[in-house]
């Protein structure tokens, strides 16, 4: 009779997997896991402190795996990930495929080929081969079922308290999202978290089940921490998604605008068969700074290509091949900045446009939300660094606070 495979797991104070000890399997032994300040796994080592392998990240995208670090000839593998940042392939220095994975919809491995190994799965998940599960920080995930083995700890806390219910049609307000990791859930102004004395018919953010994974939609959403999650009100961004622009990049763009200021922005109209720019402060009041630095354009474009274009292709079956221009815009409270209902492609000169993308660079202001009159009067305010894809829309007046500084990529087009 074969020996039984045994495993023992130790977790740190942040509930992260810290030590994994396995017996009667290959490979077996004790592995220590090291994380960076952004909670990414960056190294695996043994009891003596010798590093076995390292992981290299770009924001939340796995870029490379360095195997056999302790030898004189470590192996560097480049990771090729999908739109969710899940590894699909790894190639070596000669561009030969060293690891190739094919998954079923909820992350179960259909096949893996190649001489290398990689235990990273969905964002935040690490495959525990001895258990057949994926460690997902606060919970363990069964890819064969598409469910967690443990109930959502945040939603469970709300249920036990008997005072909070998350509504199914409007999980979280985009203006006031709940931050995973807070000790309690509480109601905020205009938030979809409501006080309730009813202890039945609760619907939580990961679906009707406390064990469900990202609303049973792992193709479009992800759950890095294994906690309560939600998506935006328009084109969904993945649950607990990374910011399109990190805080440092946002601050750099804001500083660039403040250093150069902007010029009054107009809007395009068809006049006598020609596309001309007009200015009318009753219709639009905004100042724009056009980004011309090639390196800054490259950095901005890289973020759009990696984070936005795959979502547009996935949801709208539209492949964007051109970006028209890059603008840092300011809706100033002092000027009563606003933009009435409009489309960006109603003239012959702009008919090629398909999507306008706005990325909030700051959030310290009142007013200035975006609304979509075709779908109702509700307004939205994505957090700093997050984005929205705009059709017919209104930018409401900015009443108080700091200036609203959205980075705009006005047109994704053919």
Buried (B, 14 or more C-beta within 10 A) or exposed (E): EEEEEEBEBEEEEEEBBBBBBBBEBEEBEBBBBBBEEEBBBBBBBEEEEEBBBBBBBEBBBBEBBBBEBEEEEEBBBBBBBEBBBBBBBBBBEEEEBBBBBEBEEBBBBEEBEBEBBBBBBBBBBBBBBBBEBBBBBBBBBBBEEBBBEBBBBBBBBBBEEEBBBBBBEBBBBBBBBBEBEEEEBEBBEEBBBEEBEEEEEBBBBBBEBBBBBBBBBBBBBBBBBBBBBBBBBBBBBBBBBBBBBBEEBBBBBBEBBBEEEBEEBBBBBEEEEEBEEEEEEEBBBBBBBEBEEEEBBEBBBEBBEBBBBBBBEBEEEBEBEEBBEBBBBBBBBEBEBBBBEBBBBBBEBBEEBBBBBBBBBBBEBBBBBBBBEEEEEBBBBBBBBBBBBBBBBBBBBBEEBBBBBBBBBBBBBE
